[in-house]
Amino acid sequence: MNSPESTDGTTPHPTPLGVAMIGYAFMGKAHSNAWRNVASYFDVPAFEQRVLVGRDSEGVAAAAKKYGWAESATDWRAVIARDDVDIVDICAPGWMHAEIAIAALEAGKHVLVEKPLANTLAEAEAMAAAARTAREKGVRSMVGFNYRRVPALALARELIAEGRLGTVRHVRAAYLQDWLVDPESPMTWRLNKEAAGSGALGDIASHTIDQVLFLLDGQVTEVSGRTHTFTTRRPGPRGLEDVTVDDAAWATLTLASGAVASVEVSRVATGQKNSLKLEIYGDKGSILFDLENLNELGFLDATLPVREQGFRRILVNEPEHPYMDAWWPQGHVIGWEHTFTHEIRDFLTAIKDGTDPAPSFGDGLAVQRILAAVEESSAAKSTLIQLTTHAAALVPAAAPEGA
């Protein structure tokens, strides 16, 4: 850290904080947009976009210039060792998460890492352990489950916590995309298990499962699941290559509260571009949400007389709604990219305040255990898998700062 010691012997947060980001493709673009804009809308500590890291020197240099980074580099290890770097934002592929995050935490850098936490359960456990050790030294870490920062979903969590749904009985969660429908779509790193860890399971079921845990503030105790690959070979640079991850996955999750959640994810759902649908049913009310209408929340209050019951549409654009007081006049909707701005806002605020941001690496580990259980269940013909609580590996979760 590049901050001098203050007169009372403590070490204040550096001003400005130096940020390094590793990876500049899809998520790198989304995170760069957030870093570039967050201070224009939220009260956050001063920071600078110091360096963007990538493997291709020309490509990363062009991206750094385009996305507002002061410089570029190709050696992430050298960047982590720099005294003017205080935050490391990891947007690299999953197989790199553990090595980079652990090295950064051990170097005393605050770390934000894109979901899922890692490619394997062992890597996730190592990352959570490193985060616990770093936390004792005031070093913060967070996993980038950006949908926790959708104002409508943050509002849904508030309504559930307030008891407006009563006892939640079951949840239906489906995240559907169609970018792999065409069997001639080319092979990419996302279709290789060594690079990606898994397919739709890790890529989008991680989001879906995190939402179940986030909204219900719950813990999963039992898992059964199935995964399937519909197109097993795809064209690559050297001809047809084996697809070694799943195209779709299904799971049934039992929570400690007694609630049951059904989860379905697919990257071959024709006509579905990026649809995360959530339905939460309680004995006093219900909630509906669709990411493709992310400014809206459906809410039914079952405590009203039957003749007055029905789902009502809440347009989540009021200043009283989570995060929305920073944006536009009522009715002027926000978009998907704003979730990352909210994410960076919460992370920077936690660093400034010396608090633990959420979701923590422990939360990411909890999701990783469920993903691993789905794979184990699928391999055993959907056998029911019991999850053991590993309390020491979990850091207590907290609601997002803006919620």
N, C-alpha and C positions, 0 to 999 in steps of 0.2 A: 504494500500500500504506500501511496506517495504523500501521506498526510504527516505534517510535523507534530511533535508533541506539544500539547497546550500547557498553559501556565499551571494548571492544577494537576499535571502529571498524567492526565488521560490522553488517549489518542482519538481525536475527533474524526468524523468521516471526511475524506478529502473533498476539496471543492476546487474544480469540479471532479466528479467521479469519471474515471476513464473506462470506456466500454470497448470490448473486443467482441466481435461476432465471428463464429466459425461456421462457414457454409453460406452460399449466396444464391441458391436456386429458389424453388417455390417458397419454402419457409423463410429463407433468408430475405427474400423480397418482402414478405408479409411483416417480418420482425423489423426490417429496416424502415418500412413505412411507419411503424409504431414509434420507433426511436426518434424518427425525424419529426413527428407531430405531437408527441405526448405533452411536451412542455408548453405547447401553444394552448392547451385546453385544461390541463390539470396542474395543481401546485405540487411540483416534485422537486427534489434536490437537484442542483446543477450537475450536468454531466456532459461529456463530449463523446461523439462517435469516433473513437481514435483509430481503430484498425479493423479491416475486414479480411478474413483469412479464407483461402481456398487453394486447391491443388494446382490449378492452371493459372500461371502468373498473368497472362494477358486477360483471361476471362475475369479473374477476380479484380484486377486493376480497373477494368471497364465498369464492373459492377460497383466498386467502391466510389468511383466518380459519379455514377448515375444515382446511387442511393444515399449519398451524403456522408460517406466515411472519409476521414482525413487522409488515410493511406491504406495500402493493401500489403499482404504478406502471404507466404506459402508455408511457413513453418509454425504450426500452432504451439509447439513446445517453447520456441523462442518468444513468442508473443505472451504466453502465460507467465514467463519469467520476468517480463518487463515491469518496472516499478510504476510506470504511468498507466497500468491496466489494473482496474479494481473489480470489474464485472466481466464475466465471460458468458456469452449467450451462445448456446450450442444448437445449431440448426443443421448439423451434419447428419448423414445416414445413421441409423440405429446402431450399427456394428461399431461405431466410433464413440458412442455416448459414454460408456463406462470409463475408458482410458482417459479421455479428455476431462470429464467431470471430476474424476478422482484426483487427477494431477492438478487441476485448477483449485479444488478445495484444499488440497495439501499445501498449495502455494499461497493460501489465504485469500483467494478470490471468491467473491459472491458468484453463484452459478445459477443460471436459468437454462434448462434443457428441454427441448421439444419432446412431446410424448411420442411413443410410449417411453418409459424411463430407460429401458434397455431392450436388447434382443433376447436375453435369457434371464431366467430367474436368478441364477448365480450372479450374473452381472448386476442385476437390480439390488440384490442383497448387499453386495460389496459397495455399491453407490450409496445405499441408505446408511450403511455403517460409517462410511466416510463423511456423510452429511452430519451424522450425530456427533462425531468427533469435532468437525469444524464448527458446529453450532455452539459448542462449549467455549469456543474462542471468538464468538460473535460473528462468524461467517455464515451468511444466509444462502439458502438454496431453494429452488422451486421447480416444479414440473409444469410445462406449458399446456395444460388442458384448457384451451382458450374458451371453450363453450361455457365454462363456469362464469365467464364474463359477459355472456349475452344478458342484457338487462331483464328480458322476459324470464329467463331461467333463474336468475338471481331473485327475481320477484317470486317465482314459483317456490323456491326454497323457503323464502320468508313466510309465504302463506301456509306451507306445510308445517314449518316450525311453530307457527302461531296456532296450530290446531284446526285450521279452517277446513281441512279434509278429514278430520277425525283420525281414526286408525286406518293407516294405509294398508290395503289388502293385497293389491297386485299392481304391477307395472308392466306395460307393453312398450318395448323400445326397439325401433328398427332404424338402422342407418343404411341407406341404399344409394348406390351409384351405378353408372353403366359404362364407365370408360374402358372396360375390358370385354364388352359384349362381342366385338368383332374378333374371331379367332385368328385373324391376320394381324392384329395389333402387335407391334414388335415387342420383343423381350426387353425388359429393363431391370435395373438392380432391385426394384420393388418386387420382382417375381422370383428372386433368388433367396432361398432361406438363409444362406450364409451372410448375405448383406442386409436383408430386411427382417430376419427373425421369423416372420410369418406374413401372411397376406392380409386379407380383409380383417382377420382376427386382430392383429396388432395395430393395423393402420386405423381402422374405424371402430372396431368393437371396443378398443381401449377407451375411446371417447364415450361410447354408449354406456359401458360399465361404470366409468367414472361418474357419469351423470346419475346413475342409480344410487351410487354411494353418496354423492354430493346432495342430491335432492332429499333423500331419506335420512341423511346423516347416519348411515347404517353400516353393517358388517355382514358379509356373505359367509354362510356356514356350510352350504352344500352347492355343488355344481354338477350338472350333466350337460353334455354338449356334443356337437357333431360339426365337422368341417368337410368341405368338398371342393375339389378342383375340377371344373368343367372342361377347360382347355388345358391339356397336359403338356403340350409343346407349342412353342411360338417361334417365329422367325427372328434370328439374331444375326450378327455380323458373319458368323461361320455356318450359317444354315439353321435348321431347326434346333432349338435348345429346350431342355426339359424345364418346365415350370415346377418349382419345388415348394411352393406355398399354396395356400388355399385361395379360392375365388369367393367363397361364401362360408359363413359359420352361423350356427344356431346354438343357443344355450338357455338353460333354465337355472335360475339362481334363487336359492332360499336364503333369506336374511334372518339374522338373529331375532328381529322383531316379530317374525312369523310371516312377513310379507313375501310374496313370490314375484320374481321378475322374469319375463321372457325377453330374450335378446335375439335379434336377427340382423345380420349384416351381409351385404353383398356388393361386389364391384361388377356384377353382370346383370343388374336389374334394369332391363331395357326401359328407357324413358325416365328413369330417376337420375337426376344429375348430382344432387348433393342433399338428399332428403333425410334429415334426422327427425323422426317422429317419436314423440314421447306421450304416453297416456298414463296418468297416475290416478288410481281409483281408491278412495277411502270410503268409510261408512257415513261421512257427513258431507262429502263433496268430491269433485274430480277436476283434473287439470289436463288440458290438451296443448301440445306445442308441435310446430313443424319448422325446422330451420329455414326452409324456403320462404317462410313468412315470419322472419325472426323478430319482428317488432310486435307480434301479436301473441296473446296468451288466452286460451279458452279456459273459462272457470265456471263450474256449476256448484251452487250452494244448495245442498240437499236438505238444509235445515229450514228452508223456506217452505211455505205451503205448496203442495203438489201442483196446484193450479198456476203457480208462479215460477216453477222450476224450469230450467233450461240453460244450456251453455250460453254465456255471454262473452263477447269479444272485448278483451282489454287491449287497447292500443298503448303499448308500454313506451310512451314518449313524454310523460309528465316529469317535471323537475323532482317530484317526490319519489320517482322510481330509481332503482339503483343506477348509478353512473350518469343519469340523464341530465342532471343540472349543469353539466359542463358543455352540453351540445347546443341544439337548436331550439327555437320556439316549438311549443306543443304541436304534434302532428307531422313534424318534419323528420322523417325516418332516418335511422342510421343503418349501417351495413356490416357485413361479415368482418371487414378489416378493422372495425372499431373494437372488436373483442381483443385484438392484440394490443391496441393502445391502452385499453383498460388493464390488461395483463401487465404491461410494462409499468403502468401507473402504480398498481398494487405492489409490484416487486420493489420499485424504487422507494415507495412509502415505507415498506417494511424495513428496508436498509436504513433509512433515515431515522425511523422510530426505534430501531433495535428490537423489532418483533419478528415472529416466525411467519413467513408468508405461506399461503396455501394455494394449491396443493403442494405438500412437502414431498421429499423423496420417499418418506414413509408411506404417504398416500399413493404415490406411483408404484411402490412395491406391492401394496395391497391389490392394485389393479393387475400387476404382473402375475401375482399368485393365482388370480382368477383366470387369466389368459392361459397360464400353464395348466390349470385344472381342466379347462375346456379341451385343450389338446390331449391331455391324459385320458379324459373321458371318451373323446372321439376315437382314440386308438384302441380303447377297450369296449367298442360298440356301445357308446353312450352310457357306460357304467356311472353310477352316482359316486362322486368324489367328495369326501369330507375334508373341509379346510380346517386346519389347526391354527389357532390364534398365536401369532408370534409377537406378543405385545412389545417386547424389547426392540423390535425392528421398526416399530411404528412411532412416528412423531405425532402428537395430538393435532388434529385438523382444526382449522379456524375458518370462519366465513370470510369471503373476500373483503378487502378493505372498503370497497365501494358499495357493498351490499347492505 
